[in-house]
């Protein structure tokens, strides 16, 4: 079976990607990506194929997949509901922007963990509660708090890995290709990340990839596991959250920020924001203000 080189939709300026997927089935193509992945199956069941080794999976199973490890989660459920397959994944590139941090002496145990556990492992049931809680803390945090929760999660995984078996008994094959600066999908993502605040259209993005709109839709979904609209929504909402954090005292600026980040309809913006973040923009600001006030009080105590 041919392994597809996959490109994780990375938001500019972030070293860690937290992605929640809800669909009829899990991504169906055998693929690899340069990022390591921690995947929590929150709904669904099926078979995991990883480097030619099969494992069954079900709801509340959590797997660590090594960087460049070929894998695919195959759904076997007959349920065709729009939310039959749900998962939360954390992606990070050990050889990317985080590499310099892992080289610090204090992080040597984590560096060793990432080097030794490139073949992945499954989180034991006894550790589900602690790992799932750390995933949720990371998912709900931002900026430096997000990075701190990430390192705590890695430390937990490092400890767990010492008493688990690898997903593959044999050493996995070396990655035969990696995404480089000349790769088409990387160029497309760079183009989108550079122009997402403007009026991007399917036609203009497809033209940047020298593909027809129809061919581009298939190509982008296959290589990124998400539609162009879904990708745009995620990076725009991330930018909105960043701007709201800087301007958290001014509720009246929400519409201005939404428009400046590429949304052309406040109704659509509110719907997308709640779908991705889980609350309305105003609720988000109130929560941010509360956290900001609490942190300020603590800093002066």
C-alpha positions as CSV (number, residue, x, y, z in Angstrom):
1,X,0.0,0.0,0.0
2,X,1.4,3.4,-1.0
3,X,2.2,5.7,1.9
4,X,1.0,9.3,1.3
5,X,3.2,12.2,2.6
6,X,0.8,14.2,4.6
7,X,1.0,17.9,5.6
8,X,-0.5,18.9,8.9
9,X,-2.2,22.3,8.7
10,X,0.1,24.3,10.9
11,X,-0.9,27.7,12.2
12,X,1.8,30.3,11.6
13,X,3.7,31.1,14.8
14,X,2.7,27.9,16.7
15,X,4.9,24.9,17.4
16,X,2.1,22.7,18.7
17,X,-1.1,21.9,16.8
18,X,-4.2,20.8,18.7
19,X,-6.8,19.5,16.3
20,X,-10.3,18.1,17.0
21,X,-11.9,16.1,14.1
22,X,-15.5,15.2,13.8
23,X,-16.6,13.2,10.7
24,X,-18.4,10.1,9.4
25,X,-15.1,8.1,9.4
26,X,-11.5,8.6,10.2
27,X,-9.0,9.8,7.5
28,X,-8.9,6.8,5.2
29,X,-5.4,7.0,3.6
30,X,-2.2,5.4,4.8
31,X,0.0,8.4,5.5
32,X,3.0,9.8,7.3
33,X,3.9,13.2,8.5
34,X,7.0,14.8,10.0
35,X,5.1,15.6,13.2
36,X,4.7,13.1,16.1
37,X,1.0,12.7,17.0
38,X,-0.9,11.9,20.2
39,X,-4.4,10.9,19.2
40,X,-7.4,10.4,21.6
41,X,-10.3,8.5,20.0
42,X,-13.3,10.2,21.7
43,X,-15.8,8.4,19.5
44,X,-15.7,5.5,17.0
45,X,-13.9,2.2,16.6
46,X,-11.9,0.4,14.0
47,X,-8.4,-0.9,13.2
48,X,-5.1,1.0,13.3
49,X,-2.5,0.0,10.7
50,X,0.9,1.3,11.7
51,X,4.0,0.3,9.9
52,X,2.3,-2.9,8.7
53,X,1.1,-3.9,12.2
54,X,-2.6,-4.0,13.1
55,X,-4.2,-2.9,16.3
56,X,-7.9,-2.5,17.2
57,X,-9.1,0.7,18.6
58,X,-12.3,2.0,20.3
59,X,-13.6,5.0,22.2
60,X,-11.2,6.4,24.7
61,X,-8.2,4.7,23.4
62,X,-5.1,7.0,23.1
63,X,-2.2,6.3,20.8
64,X,1.2,8.0,20.4
65,X,2.4,7.9,16.8
66,X,6.1,8.6,16.1
67,X,7.3,11.2,13.6
68,X,7.3,9.9,10.0
69,X,5.6,6.7,11.1
70,X,3.2,5.3,8.4
71,X,-0.3,4.8,9.8
72,X,-4.0,4.9,9.2
73,X,-7.0,4.6,11.5
74,X,-9.7,2.6,9.6
75,X,-13.3,2.9,10.8
76,X,-15.3,-0.3,11.0
77,X,-18.5,1.1,12.4
78,X,-21.6,0.9,10.3
79,X,-22.8,4.2,11.9
80,X,-22.8,6.8,9.1
81,X,-23.7,9.7,11.4
82,X,-21.8,13.0,10.8
83,X,-20.0,12.5,14.2
84,X,-19.4,8.8,14.1
85,X,-15.6,9.3,14.2
86,X,-14.4,11.9,16.7
87,X,-10.8,12.5,17.9
88,X,-8.5,15.0,19.4
89,X,-4.9,15.1,18.2
90,X,-1.8,16.9,19.3
91,X,0.9,17.3,16.6
92,X,4.4,18.5,17.1
93,X,7.7,18.3,15.1
94,X,10.6,17.1,17.3
95,X,13.1,18.1,14.6
96,X,11.4,21.5,13.9
97,X,11.1,24.7,16.0
98,X,11.1,22.7,19.2
99,X,14.5,21.1,18.5
100,X,16.5,23.8,20.3
101,X,14.4,23.4,23.4
102,X,14.9,19.6,23.5
103,X,18.7,20.2,23.3
104,X,18.7,22.0,26.7
105,X,20.1,19.9,29.5
106,X,16.9,20.1,31.5
107,X,14.9,18.5,28.7
108,X,17.3,15.6,28.1
109,X,14.9,12.9,29.4
110,X,12.3,14.2,26.9
111,X,14.8,14.2,24.1
112,X,15.7,10.6,24.9
113,X,12.0,9.7,25.0
114,X,11.4,11.1,21.5
115,X,14.5,9.3,20.1
116,X,13.7,5.9,21.7
117,X,9.9,5.8,21.1
118,X,9.7,6.5,17.4
119,X,7.6,3.4,16.9
120,X,4.8,4.6,19.0
121,X,2.7,3.0,21.8
122,X,-0.8,2.8,23.2
123,X,-1.7,4.5,26.5
124,X,-2.6,1.8,29.1
125,X,-6.1,2.0,30.6
126,X,-4.7,2.8,34.0
127,X,-3.2,6.0,32.6
128,X,-6.2,7.2,30.6
129,X,-7.5,9.7,33.1
130,X,-4.2,11.5,33.7
131,X,-3.3,11.7,29.9
132,X,-6.8,12.7,28.8
133,X,-6.8,15.5,31.5
134,X,-3.5,16.8,30.3
135,X,-4.7,16.8,26.7
136,X,-7.8,18.8,27.6
137,X,-5.6,21.3,29.6
138,X,-3.4,21.8,26.6
139,X,-6.4,22.1,24.3
140,X,-7.9,24.8,26.4
141,X,-4.7,26.8,27.0
142,X,-2.9,29.4,25.0
143,X,0.6,30.7,24.4
144,X,3.0,30.1,27.2
145,X,0.5,28.1,29.3
146,X,0.0,25.9,26.2
147,X,3.7,25.2,26.1
148,X,3.9,24.5,29.8
149,X,1.1,22.0,29.6
150,X,2.7,20.4,26.5
151,X,5.9,19.7,28.4
152,X,4.0,18.3,31.4
153,X,2.2,16.0,28.9
154,X,5.5,14.9,27.3
155,X,6.9,14.1,30.8
156,X,3.9,12.0,31.5
157,X,4.2,10.2,28.2
158,X,7.9,9.6,28.8
159,X,7.2,7.9,32.1
160,X,4.4,5.8,30.6
161,X,6.5,4.7,27.6
162,X,8.9,2.9,29.9
163,X,6.3,0.3,30.7
164,X,4.6,-0.1,27.4
165,X,5.3,-2.1,24.2
166,X,6.0,-0.4,20.9
167,X,3.2,-0.5,18.3
168,X,5.6,-2.1,15.9
169,X,7.9,-5.0,17.0
170,X,10.3,-4.3,14.1
171,X,12.2,-1.0,13.5
172,X,10.2,1.1,11.2
173,X,11.5,2.0,7.8
174,X,13.3,5.3,7.4
175,X,11.2,8.1,6.0
176,X,11.6,8.1,2.2
177,X,10.5,11.6,1.8
178,X,9.8,14.7,3.8
179,X,8.1,17.9,3.1
180,X,10.5,20.6,1.8
181,X,10.3,24.1,0.7
182,X,9.7,23.1,-2.9
183,X,6.7,20.8,-2.0
184,X,3.5,21.9,-3.6
185,X,1.2,21.5,-0.6
186,X,3.7,23.4,1.6
187,X,3.7,26.3,-0.9
188,X,-0.1,26.3,-0.9
189,X,-0.3,26.4,2.9
190,X,2.3,29.2,2.9
191,X,0.2,31.1,0.4
192,X,-3.0,30.7,2.5
193,X,-1.2,31.6,5.8
194,X,0.1,34.8,4.1
195,X,-3.2,35.9,2.5
196,X,-5.9,34.5,4.9
197,X,-6.9,38.0,6.1
198,X,-7.8,39.0,2.5
199,X,-10.6,37.8,0.3
200,X,-9.2,34.4,-0.7
201,X,-11.3,32.4,-3.1
202,X,-11.1,28.7,-4.1
203,X,-10.2,29.8,-7.6
204,X,-7.2,32.0,-6.4
205,X,-5.8,29.4,-4.1
206,X,-6.2,26.7,-6.7
207,X,-4.5,28.9,-9.3
208,X,-1.5,29.2,-6.8
209,X,-1.2,25.4,-7.0
210,X,-1.7,25.3,-10.8
211,X,-4.8,23.1,-10.4
212,X,-8.4,23.4,-11.4
213,X,-10.7,24.2,-8.4
214,X,-12.2,20.7,-8.5
215,X,-8.8,19.0,-8.6
216,X,-7.5,21.3,-5.9
217,X,-10.3,20.4,-3.5
218,X,-9.5,16.7,-3.8
219,X,-5.7,17.4,-3.5
220,X,-6.0,19.7,-0.5
221,X,-8.4,17.3,1.4
222,X,-6.2,14.3,0.7
223,X,-2.9,16.0,1.8
224,X,-4.3,18.0,4.8
225,X,-7.3,16.0,5.9
226,X,-9.5,19.0,5.9
227,X,-11.3,21.2,3.4
228,X,-10.0,24.6,2.3
229,X,-12.8,26.3,4.1
230,X,-12.2,24.4,7.3
231,X,-8.5,25.2,7.2
232,X,-9.2,28.9,6.6
233,X,-11.7,29.0,9.4
234,X,-9.2,27.5,11.9
235,X,-6.3,29.9,11.1
236,X,-8.7,32.9,11.1
237,X,-10.3,32.0,14.4
238,X,-6.8,31.5,15.9
239,X,-5.9,35.0,14.7
240,X,-9.1,36.4,16.1
241,X,-8.4,34.8,19.5
242,X,-4.9,36.3,19.5
243,X,-6.4,39.8,18.7
244,X,-9.1,39.5,21.4
245,X,-6.5,38.6,23.9
246,X,-4.6,41.8,23.2
247,X,-7.8,43.9,23.2
248,X,-9.8,42.0,25.8
249,X,-11.4,45.1,27.4
250,X,-13.2,46.3,24.3
251,X,-16.2,44.1,23.4
252,X,-17.3,46.5,20.7
253,X,-14.2,45.6,18.7
254,X,-15.2,42.1,18.0
255,X,-16.8,42.9,14.7
256,X,-13.8,44.9,13.5
257,X,-11.4,42.1,14.5
258,X,-13.5,39.5,12.7
259,X,-13.6,41.5,9.5
260,X,-9.9,42.3,9.7
261,X,-9.1,38.5,10.0
262,X,-11.0,37.6,6.8
263,X,-14.6,37.0,7.8
264,X,-17.2,38.9,5.7
265,X,-20.2,38.0,7.8
266,X,-20.7,38.4,11.5
267,X,-23.3,35.7,11.6
268,X,-21.0,33.3,9.9
269,X,-18.1,34.4,12.2
270,X,-20.2,33.8,15.4
271,X,-21.2,30.3,14.1
272,X,-17.7,29.3,13.2
273,X,-16.2,30.7,16.4
274,X,-18.6,28.7,18.6
275,X,-18.0,25.6,16.5
276,X,-14.3,25.7,16.9
277,X,-13.8,27.3,20.3
278,X,-16.9,26.0,22.0
279,X,-18.3,29.3,23.1
280,X,-19.3,32.7,21.7
281,X,-16.8,35.5,21.2
282,X,-18.2,37.5,24.1
283,X,-18.1,34.4,26.4
284,X,-14.5,33.9,25.3
285,X,-13.6,37.5,26.2
286,X,-15.2,37.2,29.6
287,X,-13.3,34.0,30.4
288,X,-10.1,35.7,29.2
289,X,-10.7,38.7,31.4
290,X,-11.4,36.5,34.4
291,X,-8.1,34.6,33.8
292,X,-6.2,37.9,33.3
293,X,-7.6,39.3,36.5
294,X,-6.8,36.2,38.5
295,X,-3.3,36.1,37.2
296,X,-2.8,39.8,37.9
297,X,-4.0,39.4,41.5
298,X,-1.7,36.4,42.0
299,X,1.3,38.3,40.6
300,X,0.9,41.1,43.2
301,X,0.3,38.8,46.1
